[in-house]
């Protein structure tokens, strides 16, 4: 499988009614910052969510997780997708700019006086 340079990997937790799934989804790096995952999930043309390095944990069971290199999940069964705390993250100039913009915005919000 070749590496796609137009996407960014994000480690996620996916909840369905019967399973908890951990894996990596690949989102477009050309989407607005912090909207990549949302845009992927709200795409009406997308019927399946592609997940790599997936681990499926059955709910209400002590079974060991099943592991797959690649898995497609039908969007109708996805209840929630949340980025994991240990997201796959590449330290790039753009990410540093985003972090600085967030810090600047937070500083401005903290300096605003209530009405």
C-alpha positions in Angstrom: 0.0 0.0 0.0 1.5 3.3 -1.1 1.7 6.3 1.2 -0.8 9.1 0.3 0.7 12.5 0.8 -2.6 14.3 0.5 -3.8 12.9 3.8 -3.0 13.1 7.5 -3.4 10.1 9.8 -5.5 10.6 13.0 -5.8 8.0 15.7 -9.4 7.7 16.7 -11.8 5.8 18.9 -15.0 4.8 17.2 -18.1 3.8 19.0 -20.8 1.6 17.6 -23.7 0.0 19.5 -21.8 -3.3 19.9 -18.1 -2.4 19.7 -15.4 0.1 20.6 -12.9 0.4 17.7 -9.5 2.0 17.9 -7.6 2.8 14.7 -6.3 5.4 12.3 -8.4 7.3 9.8 -6.8 9.4 7.1 -8.2 12.9 6.5 -7.4 15.5 3.8 -4.7 17.9 4.7 -6.4 20.5 2.6 -9.4 20.9 4.9 -9.8 23.8 7.3 -7.8 23.3 10.5 -9.6 21.4 13.2 -12.4 20.4 10.7 -10.7 17.4 9.0 -12.5 14.7 11.0 -15.8 16.5 10.9 -15.7 17.1 7.2 -14.8 13.4 6.7 -17.8 12.2 8.8 -20.3 14.7 7.2 -19.5 13.8 3.6 -22.9 12.6 2.3 -21.2 10.7 -0.5 -19.2 8.5 2.0 -21.0 5.3 2.9 -18.0 3.7 4.7 -15.3 4.9 7.1 -11.9 3.4 6.2 -9.8 2.5 9.3 -6.3 1.2 9.3 -4.5 -0.6 12.2 -8.0 -1.3 13.7 -8.6 -3.0 17.0 -12.2 -4.1 17.7 -13.2 -4.4 21.3 -16.6 -6.1 21.8 -18.8 -4.3 24.4 -19.9 -6.2 27.5 -17.4 -8.9 26.9 -13.9 -9.8 28.1 -12.8 -11.1 24.7 -9.5 -10.1 23.4 -9.7 -7.4 20.6 -9.7 -8.5 17.0 -7.0 -6.7 14.9 -7.2 -5.7 11.3 -4.8 -3.9 9.0 -7.7 -2.4 7.2 -11.4 -2.2 8.1 -14.4 -0.4 6.6 -17.2 0.5 8.9 -20.6 1.4 7.4 -21.5 5.0 8.4 -25.0 4.0 9.6 -23.4 2.0 12.5 -21.1 4.8 13.7 -22.4 6.4 16.8 -19.4 8.6 17.6 -15.8 9.2 16.4 -13.4 10.9 18.7 -9.7 11.6 18.2 -7.6 9.7 20.7 -5.4 11.5 23.2 -2.4 9.9 21.6 -3.2 11.2 18.1 -0.7 10.5 15.3 0.9 13.9 15.0 3.6 15.2 12.8 5.3 18.4 14.1 5.2 20.6 11.0 5.5 24.3 10.5 1.8 24.5 9.9 1.0 22.7 13.2 3.3 25.2 15.0 1.5 28.1 13.4 -1.9 26.6 14.4 -0.7 26.2 18.0 0.6 29.8 18.1 -2.7 31.1 16.6 -4.7 29.2 19.3 -2.5 30.7 22.0 -2.9 34.2 20.6 -6.6 33.8 20.5 -6.8 32.4 24.0 -4.7 35.4 25.3 -7.0 37.9 23.5 -10.1 36.1 25.0 -8.6 36.3 28.5 -7.9 40.0 28.1 -11.4 40.9 27.0 -13.5 42.5 29.7 -17.1 41.4 30.4 -19.8 43.9 29.6 
